[in-house]
Amino acid sequence: MDRSGIFAGADPFALAQSWLAEAEPVEPNDPNAIALATVDSDGLPNVRMVLLKEIEADAFVFYTNYGSKKGREIEASGKAAFVLHWKSLRRQIRVRGLTEREEGPKADEYFSSRSLKSRLGAWASSQSQPLSSREALMAEAAKVAVTKGPNPPRPPFWGGIRIHPLEIEFWADGAFRLHNRFRWSRQTIDMEWSVDRLYP
């Protein structure tokens, strides 16, 4: 199968890193923004934008409040999907897979790298829960600033989600809507990848 040019390579994670690196200097805002999809207990989908923080050798990682709607839905299903889309490059990457938490030193390190206000905000926000007013949120943030001090630790309810893909699809715009699509798929996360070219 011919996968030359921007689709070349034997490692889909390296390919994803390469595409993201190409997007970083040309995409106006947040080239690492992903539309993350989960489903609730009734199978009703939810989609929201979050920031992809790392492409590992075999997984994709983002961070969130585990008590948020996405955190609870991921905990219940053990699955998630997302799409990275770059208008500047006319490309996208779609991922579907199994999830696990990242609650160790890597999560601590990332949390400590965030700005102080972002760290205090993580403590102050009961993400996805009803909020009476903006003023109530700001008051909670001010209270947290006093109680947690200038170097707050990572909250136990906040950390990483690692997605181990079962499918990764690379898509690039083609003339006359004859796009190029290659899907990497496997039945389990320890199997070898199979690669197919898809009709656009």
C-alpha positions as CSV (number, residue, x, y, z in Angstrom):
1,M,0.0,0.0,0.0
2,D,1.4,3.4,-1.0
3,R,1.6,5.6,2.1
4,S,4.2,8.1,0.9
5,G,4.5,11.8,1.7
6,I,2.7,13.0,4.8
7,F,1.3,9.5,5.5
8,A,4.7,7.7,5.4
9,G,6.0,5.8,8.4
10,A,5.4,2.6,10.4
11,D,4.4,4.2,13.7
12,P,1.1,6.0,14.0
13,F,2.1,7.8,17.2
14,A,5.2,9.2,15.5
15,L,3.0,10.2,12.6
16,A,0.6,12.0,14.9
17,Q,3.5,13.8,16.6
18,S,4.8,14.9,13.2
19,W,1.4,16.3,12.1
20,L,1.0,18.1,15.4
21,A,4.5,19.6,15.1
22,E,3.6,20.9,11.6
23,A,0.4,22.4,12.9
24,E,2.0,24.3,15.8
25,P,3.5,27.2,13.8
26,V,0.5,27.7,11.5
27,E,-2.6,27.0,13.5
28,P,-3.8,30.3,15.1
29,N,-5.0,28.9,18.5
30,D,-4.4,25.7,20.4
31,P,-3.1,23.3,17.7
32,N,-3.5,20.6,20.4
33,A,-7.2,21.2,20.9
34,I,-9.2,18.0,20.6
35,A,-13.0,17.4,20.4
36,L,-13.4,14.7,23.0
37,A,-16.4,12.3,22.8
38,T,-17.8,10.2,25.6
39,V,-21.2,8.6,26.2
40,D,-23.5,8.6,29.2
41,S,-25.2,5.7,30.8
42,D,-28.0,5.9,28.3
43,G,-25.5,5.9,25.4
44,L,-26.2,9.6,24.6
45,P,-22.9,11.2,23.3
46,N,-21.2,14.2,24.8
47,V,-18.5,16.2,22.9
48,R,-16.3,19.0,24.2
49,M,-13.0,20.7,23.5
50,V,-10.0,19.8,25.7
51,L,-6.3,20.2,25.3
52,L,-4.2,17.2,24.4
53,K,-1.1,17.4,26.5
54,E,1.1,14.5,25.3
55,I,1.4,12.0,22.6
56,E,3.3,9.0,24.2
57,A,4.8,6.0,22.5
58,D,1.5,4.2,22.7
59,A,-1.2,6.6,24.0
60,F,-2.6,10.1,24.0
61,V,-3.0,12.0,27.3
62,F,-5.1,14.9,28.5
63,Y,-6.0,16.2,32.0
64,T,-9.3,16.8,33.7
65,N,-11.3,16.9,36.9
66,Y,-12.4,13.3,37.5
67,G,-15.7,14.4,38.9
68,S,-16.6,16.3,35.7
69,K,-19.2,14.8,33.3
70,K,-16.4,13.6,31.0
71,G,-14.5,12.2,33.9
72,R,-17.5,10.3,35.2
73,E,-18.5,9.0,31.8
74,I,-15.0,7.8,31.0
75,E,-14.8,6.1,34.4
76,A,-18.1,4.3,33.7
77,S,-17.3,3.2,30.1
78,G,-13.5,2.9,30.0
79,K,-13.7,4.3,26.5
80,A,-13.3,7.7,24.6
81,A,-12.8,9.1,21.2
82,F,-11.5,12.4,19.8
83,V,-10.6,14.3,16.7
84,L,-7.7,16.7,16.1
85,H,-8.6,19.1,13.2
86,W,-6.4,21.7,11.7
87,K,-8.0,24.0,9.2
88,S,-4.6,25.5,8.4
89,L,-3.3,22.2,7.1
90,R,-6.6,20.7,6.0
91,R,-5.9,17.6,8.0
92,Q,-7.4,15.7,10.9
93,I,-6.7,12.7,13.1
94,R,-9.5,10.6,14.6
95,V,-8.8,8.3,17.6
96,R,-11.0,5.7,19.4
97,G,-9.8,3.7,22.3
98,L,-9.7,2.5,25.9
99,T,-8.9,4.7,28.8
100,E,-6.9,4.6,32.1
101,R,-6.1,7.2,34.7
102,E,-2.7,8.9,35.0
103,E,-2.5,9.7,38.7
104,G,1.2,9.3,39.4
105,P,4.3,11.4,39.3
106,K,3.6,12.5,35.7
107,A,0.3,14.0,36.7
108,D,2.0,15.7,39.7
109,E,4.7,17.1,37.4
110,Y,2.2,18.4,34.9
111,F,0.0,20.0,37.6
112,S,3.0,21.8,39.1
113,S,3.9,23.2,35.7
114,R,0.6,25.0,35.4
115,S,0.2,28.6,36.4
116,L,-0.7,29.2,40.1
117,K,-4.1,30.6,39.1
118,S,-4.9,27.5,37.1
119,R,-3.9,25.2,40.0
120,L,-6.1,27.2,42.4
121,G,-8.9,27.1,39.9
122,A,-8.7,23.3,39.7
123,W,-9.2,23.1,43.5
124,A,-12.0,25.7,43.4
125,S,-14.1,24.3,40.6
126,S,-16.6,21.5,41.1
127,Q,-16.5,21.0,37.4
128,S,-19.8,20.3,35.6
129,Q,-21.9,20.9,38.7
130,P,-24.5,23.7,38.9
131,L,-23.0,27.1,40.0
132,S,-25.1,29.9,41.5
133,S,-23.1,32.8,40.2
134,R,-19.7,33.9,38.9
135,E,-19.2,35.7,42.2
136,A,-19.5,32.4,44.1
137,L,-16.8,30.8,41.9
138,M,-14.4,33.8,42.5
139,A,-15.1,33.6,46.3
140,E,-14.2,29.9,46.3
141,A,-11.0,30.6,44.3
142,A,-10.1,33.3,46.9
143,K,-10.7,30.9,49.8
144,V,-8.6,28.2,48.1
145,A,-5.8,30.7,47.6
146,V,-5.7,31.3,51.4
147,T,-6.0,27.6,52.4
148,K,-3.7,26.0,49.8
149,G,-1.0,28.7,49.7
150,P,1.4,29.5,46.9
151,N,2.2,25.9,45.9
152,P,-1.0,23.8,46.0
153,P,-0.6,20.1,45.4
154,R,-2.5,18.3,42.8
155,P,-6.1,17.6,43.9
156,P,-6.9,13.9,44.4
157,F,-9.9,14.4,42.1
158,W,-7.8,15.9,39.2
159,G,-5.4,14.1,36.9
160,G,-4.7,12.6,33.5
161,I,-6.6,10.3,31.2
162,R,-4.6,8.2,28.9
163,I,-6.3,6.9,25.7
164,H,-4.9,3.7,24.3
165,P,-6.2,3.6,20.7
166,L,-7.8,0.7,18.9
167,E,-8.3,2.9,15.8
168,I,-6.4,5.9,14.5
169,E,-7.4,7.5,11.3
170,F,-5.3,10.1,9.4
171,W,-7.3,12.3,6.9
172,A,-6.0,14.9,4.5
173,D,-8.0,17.1,2.1
174,G,-8.0,16.2,-1.5
175,A,-9.1,17.9,-4.7
176,F,-12.8,17.6,-5.6
177,R,-13.5,16.1,-2.2
178,L,-11.5,13.0,-3.1
179,H,-9.7,13.0,0.3
180,N,-7.0,10.7,1.5
181,R,-7.8,8.5,4.5
182,F,-5.7,5.8,6.2
183,R,-7.1,3.9,9.2
184,W,-4.8,2.1,11.6
185,S,-6.8,-0.5,13.6
186,R,-6.3,-3.4,16.0
187,Q,-8.6,-5.6,18.1
188,T,-6.7,-5.2,21.3
189,I,-4.0,-2.7,22.5
190,D,-1.3,-5.4,22.4
191,M,-1.9,-6.5,18.8
192,E,-0.1,-5.3,15.7
193,W,-1.7,-2.6,13.6
194,S,-3.5,-3.2,10.4
195,V,-3.6,-0.3,7.9
196,D,-6.4,0.3,5.4
197,R,-6.9,3.1,2.8
198,L,-10.5,4.2,3.0
199,Y,-12.9,5.7,0.5
200,P,-13.3,9.4,1.2
